[in-house]
Amino acid sequence: IKLISFSKFKYQEAKKLPTRYDGCCRNLSAEKIKEKISQGSKFVIRLKVPEDNQEISFTDLVKGEVKFFTKDIDDQVLIKADGFPTYHLAHVVDDHLMKTSLAIRGDEWLPSTPKHLLLFKFLNWQPPQYAHLPLILNPDKSKLSKRQGDVAIEDYKAKGYLPEAIINYVALLGWNPGTEKEIFSLAELIKEFSFEKIHKAGAVFDLKKLNWINGEHIKMMPNKKFAQLAKPYLLVAANKELAQEELLKIAMMEKDRISTLSEIGQGIEFLFKDIDYPTELLIWKKADLNTTKQRLIWLKEILTNHDNWTKESLEEFLIKQIKESGFNNGEVLWPLRVALTGQEKSPTPFEVADILGRQKSLKRISQAIEKLA
């Protein structure tokens, strides 16, 4: 029997035909079946598909009217040789027992639907309504797979993607609300969703779009909730415990700058350890060394006695003092930011100074002046 089946499959493959059961045991008598089982022969239980080429049709909530013919359906295995059921039987029994009224699943299960409908019919059970969703594709239009990136939700959660952002993005992959709106809460998606607006074709997974949507959801998040989510990542970056006030300040500084939670702490190492940088980085493009040094000395003098050390107060105070002194914003704020961070690109010097505190900020300004000596 195995040899016959094997050769049949080889023949089908050679002819580029779908490989299917050759029916070698399809019409065995009950006596013959008992005999083989008593002799220890391994067996499976298959679905016996009608041979008179019946039409099987149903209305899919996404695809519309779908038709199949029994001549194209294989005698599907329902119980494997180890006694365990296949998905096909499990789906039918499970959905019947749970009284499922709607089964939503991926496009790849569409060819199996007529098998399931036959099973429901043979068991005299009411089938659910079906909705087969388009697949999520790789950029090369192949089915999304581990070979080309993460596919498990756990992977994205570990990287700092928010559940609500993932739901938002995946909904937009196969569904169009009919408006320009792209950021949805779960409640809004539930209210707006309809099967009529689901795409029939697969959608390409775009990581940049997911990052943008995740970033937008981060910006919308309440500050205290965001700070709590940010805490594990910031503790790793700081390599020390952070006071609640300091944690909240850093989280707020990062909130509008990141796309994922895992980005928190990247590029802000200057908050937690000593910095070093080339002297020339202090000099703004329209200034020179001497001007830069004089502006830093001026900054140290006016900041030493400034009593309200918050980012709002520092910004208001410095912008006013720069204007009254007739200075250019760039020739003052550029060297200040570099002195505090040691970086060409960073958060504003007002945010950084607020987090560093008066003593550490003034110390770094003094170190910058020494570099220019």
Secondary structure, 3 states (H helix, E strand, C coil): CHHHHHHHHHHHHHCCCCCCCCCCCCCCCHHHHHHHHHCCCCCCEECCCCCCCCEEEEEECCCEEEEEEHHHCCCCEEECCCCCECHHHHHHHHHHHCCCCEEEEEHHHHHHHHHHHHHHHHCCCCCCEEEEECCEECCCCCECCHHHCCCCHHHHHHCCCCHHHHHHHHHHHHECCCCCCCCCCHHHHHHHCCHHHECCCCEECCHHHHHHHHHHHHHHCCHHHHHHHHHHHHHHHHCCCCCHHHHHHHHHHHHCCCCCHHHCCCCCHHHCCCCCCCHHHHCCCCCCHHHHHHHHHHHHHHHHCCCCCCHHHHHHHHHHHHHHHCCCHHHHHHHHHHHHHCCCCCCCHHHHHHHHCHHHHHHHHHHHHHHCC
